Amino acid sequence: MKLGLDGQVALVTAASRGLGRAVALRLAQEGARVAICARNEGPLTATSAEIAASTGQEVLAIAADVADPQVANMLVGKTRERFGRLDILVVNAGGPPPGKFLDLSPAEWEGAVRLTLMSAVRLCYAAVPMMKEQGSGAILAVTSVSVKQPLPDLVLSNSLRLGVIGLVKTLADELGPYGIRVNAICPGWTRTERVEQLLRDRALRNGTTPQEEAEKITAAIPLRRMGTPEEFANAAAFLVSPAASYITGVSLLVDGGMYRGAL
């Protein structure tokens, strides 16, 4: 199914690797021009070149840390300067540090607020006026299955990603009359570098191996495996596309059936 993304412009943050990279690549494969950012210029430049070479689409790479309060306006401004518009904003950031409540300091909480919650708030402040001016747009926040049920040793993520969901639900209501859709996508266990880090952390805490921790996780997933970044990106691309034109305010789980609640 063609998603209708030909010629659209997307900004995907934290896109040099993992889920962000997979989403940016999928959008380019569907015909979108993409702007991507990440903190480390080397991997960012490599990812930009790979996406451009494999899809033939124009890619704008901007080295930036979304936790920096000044970055959101710069990213949206450079995207508009290059492409003239912004149709799609994919709000993504690296996950905050793992840990139990008493293992973490207030300073680490404040850093996680800047990274996980305030980056989303500032990116929306930067992008929404342009989308309102255009009379259309799609915003997608990458959160986690932890917004449905908390995950062990991830108190920062468990807490702050719920704030992003509150933002998504509110903006969907406020911005719908302007033709702007706002959704969230909630990955479960997906084989990325972030997940490998979490598996190592769990193994260290539990005196096991990362493979043993992975086996415990997949045993609780109905599909009995972790997802791939490509599977996640397929769902994300659909949500921001015209093919999902009557979908807003949702939090879509991409978790292999891990969450079993009704709501």
C-alpha positions in Angstrom: 0.0 0.0 0.0 1.4 3.4 -0.9 1.2 5.7 2.0 1.0 9.0 0.1 4.2 10.5 1.4 5.7 11.5 -1.9 7.2 15.0 -1.7 6.4 15.5 2.0 9.0 16.8 4.4 9.8 15.0 7.7 12.0 15.9 10.7 13.1 12.9 12.7 15.1 13.5 15.9 17.7 11.1 17.4 17.9 9.4 14.0 21.5 8.2 13.5 20.7 4.7 14.8 18.0 2.5 16.3 14.3 3.3 16.0 14.9 6.9 14.7 17.1 5.7 11.9 14.6 3.1 10.9 11.8 5.6 10.8 13.8 8.1 8.8 14.8 5.4 6.3 11.2 4.2 5.9 9.8 7.7 5.3 12.5 8.3 2.7 11.6 5.0 1.0 8.0 6.2 0.8 9.1 9.4 -1.0 9.6 11.9 1.8 12.5 14.3 2.1 13.9 14.0 5.6 15.9 16.0 8.1 17.6 14.0 10.8 19.5 15.0 13.9 21.7 13.2 16.5 24.4 14.3 18.9 27.3 12.5 17.3 28.2 13.9 13.9 30.1 10.8 12.6 27.2 8.3 12.8 24.8 11.0 11.8 26.7 11.7 8.6 27.0 8.0 7.8 23.3 7.4 8.3 22.4 10.5 6.1 24.6 9.2 3.3 23.1 5.7 3.6 19.5 6.9 3.5 20.2 9.2 0.5 22.1 6.5 -1.4 19.5 3.8 -0.9 16.4 5.9 -1.5 17.5 8.7 -3.8 15.8 11.2 -1.5 17.3 14.4 -0.2 18.5 14.2 3.4 19.5 17.0 5.7 21.7 16.0 8.6 22.0 18.3 11.6 24.3 17.5 14.6 22.3 18.5 17.7 21.3 17.4 21.2 17.5 17.6 21.7 18.1 18.0 25.4 19.5 21.5 24.7 16.7 24.1 25.1 18.0 26.0 22.0 18.0 23.1 19.6 14.3 22.7 18.7 13.9 26.1 17.0 17.2 25.6 15.2 16.1 22.2 13.9 12.8 23.3 12.6 14.3 26.5 11.2 17.0 24.7 9.2 14.4 22.2 7.9 12.2 25.0 6.7 15.2 26.8 5.2 16.2 23.7 3.2 12.8 22.3 2.2 10.4 25.2 2.6 7.9 23.4 4.8 7.4 20.7 7.5 4.7 18.1 7.2 5.9 15.5 9.7 7.6 15.7 13.0 8.8 12.5 14.7 9.7 13.3 18.3 12.3 10.9 19.4 15.1 10.9 22.0 17.5 8.4 23.5 16.0 6.8 26.6 17.0 8.1 30.1 19.3 6.1 32.2 18.0 2.9 33.8 17.9 2.5 37.5 15.7 2.0 40.5 14.3 5.0 42.3 16.8 5.1 45.2 19.7 4.6 42.8 19.0 7.8 41.0 19.6 11.4 42.1 17.3 14.5 41.6 19.9 15.8 39.2 19.4 12.7 37.0 15.7 13.3 37.2 16.1 16.8 36.0 18.3 15.7 33.1 15.7 13.1 32.1 13.0 15.7 32.2 15.0 17.8 29.7 15.7 14.8 27.5 12.4 12.9 27.5 9.7 15.5 28.2 10.9 19.0 27.5 12.5 18.0 24.2 9.0 16.9 23.0 7.5 20.1 24.4 10.0 22.4 22.7 9.9 20.6 19.4 6.1 20.9 19.3 6.4 24.7 20.1 8.8 25.0 17.2 6.8 23.0 14.7 3.2 23.7 15.4 3.1 27.4 14.2 4.3 26.3 10.7 1.9 23.4 10.5 -1.0 25.7 11.5 0.1 28.1 8.8 0.1 25.2 6.3 -3.2 23.9 7.5 -1.9 20.3 7.9 0.7 18.3 9.7 1.4 15.1 11.6 3.3 14.8 14.9 4.4 11.4 16.2 6.0 11.0 19.6 8.1 7.8 20.2 7.4 6.7 23.8 7.4 3.1 25.2 5.2 0.3 26.2 6.1 1.5 29.7 3.3 4.1 29.4 0.9 1.1 29.7 2.7 -0.9 32.3 6.0 0.0 34.2 9.1 -1.9 33.3 11.6 -2.9 36.0 14.5 -0.6 36.7 13.2 2.1 34.4 11.6 4.6 36.8 12.7 7.6 34.8 11.2 6.3 31.5 8.1 4.9 33.3 7.4 8.3 34.8 8.3 10.8 32.2 7.0 9.1 29.1 3.5 9.4 30.6 4.0 13.2 30.5 4.6 12.9 26.8 1.4 11.0 26.4 -0.5 13.7 28.2 1.0 16.2 25.8 0.0 14.1 22.8 -3.6 13.7 24.0 -4.0 17.4 24.7 -2.4 18.5 21.4 -4.6 16.1 19.4 -7.6 17.9 20.8 -6.3 21.4 20.4 -4.7 21.0 17.0 -7.3 18.8 15.3 -9.3 21.8 14.0 -6.1 23.0 12.2 -5.7 19.7 10.3 -2.8 18.6 12.5 -2.8 15.0 13.8 -0.9 14.1 16.9 -0.2 10.5 17.9 2.2 8.4 20.0 3.8 5.1 19.1 4.9 2.8 21.9 7.6 0.2 21.2 8.0 -2.9 23.2 11.2 -4.8 23.3 12.9 -4.1 20.0 16.5 -5.1 19.1 18.3 -1.8 19.2 21.5 -0.7 20.9 19.4 0.8 23.7 17.9 -2.6 24.4 21.3 -4.2 24.4 22.3 -1.7 27.0 19.3 -2.5 29.1 19.9 -6.3 28.8 23.5 -5.8 30.0 22.3 -3.6 32.9 19.7 -6.3 34.0 22.3 -9.0 33.7 24.7 -7.1 35.9 22.0 -6.5 38.5 20.8 -10.1 38.5 24.0 -12.0 38.1 23.0 -13.5 34.8 23.9 -13.0 31.1 22.3 -10.7 28.6 21.1 -13.7 26.6 19.3 -15.1 29.7 17.7 -11.8 30.3 16.5 -11.7 26.7 15.1 -15.2 27.0 13.1 -14.2 30.1 11.7 -11.2 28.2 10.7 -13.0 25.1 9.0 -15.8 27.1 6.5 -13.2 28.2 5.7 -11.9 24.7 3.0 -13.8 22.8 5.0 -13.7 19.5 8.0 -15.1 21.5 10.6 -12.7 20.1 11.6 -9.1 20.2 10.6 -6.8 17.3 12.9 -5.3 14.7 13.4 -1.6 14.0 12.0 -2.2 10.5 8.7 -3.5 11.9 8.5 -0.5 14.2 9.2 1.9 11.4 6.4 0.4 9.2 3.9 1.3 11.9 5.3 4.7 12.5 5.3 5.6 8.8 1.7 4.6 8.5 0.7 6.8 11.5 2.2 10.0 10.0 0.9 9.3 6.5 -2.2 10.4 4.7 -3.3 6.7 4.9 -3.9 7.4 8.6 -5.8 10.6 8.0 -8.6 9.9 10.5 -6.3 8.7 13.3 -5.3 11.2 16.0 -4.8 11.1 19.8 -3.9 7.4 19.8 -1.0 5.6 21.5 -0.2 2.6 19.2 1.6 -0.3 20.9 4.2 -2.1 18.8 5.0 -4.8 21.3 4.3 -8.2 20.0 1.3 -8.5 22.3 3.3 -8.0 25.5 0.8 -5.6 27.1 -2.4 -7.5 27.9 -4.6 -4.8 29.3 -7.8 -3.8 27.7 -7.0 -0.1 27.5 
